[in-house]
Amino acid sequence: MAYGRRMSEGLSLPATPTQAGTVEVAAAPPSGIPVAADRMVGNTEVLLSSTSPTTVVAFTPQATGWYEVLIYFRVVTAATAVTISISYSDPSGSQTNTVLNNATMSVNSYSMNPIPIYATTSSSISVQFTAGTANQVYASALIYAR
């Protein structure tokens, strides 16, 4: 059985996995504070088969609030330039956060620090990767409702 976690309460709740990696919380926490049904969505080991921007994960929030983006990637065979950006809307409008900009990355695995964002329901949250060389980068990303 999968478990959703409300980190502020340290509480684990039974959850049901659904398509595309989304986990829906099956019960409300004892605090009575609603928990978003759209707890997380992610994609793992997406091969960047071109040098064009590739959306690794996209998700439209069902509630305005805090979300956290987790990013992991690995470079295989030879060093290549990598760009990673997160697009979303907050109360001020459309935002793009470039977390890595055309950085030459050597053969290795990389984890980024968690990136908190405050997103509205007006557009999707998307994580895009661009590789300088095709077939050199495997990308993973997770969007987690806080």
Helices and strands as residue ranges (DSSP letters): E 2-6, E 11-17, G 19-21, E 23-25, E 40-47, E 54-59, E 65-75, E 80-90, E 93-105, E 108-111, E 115-119, E 125-131, E 137-145
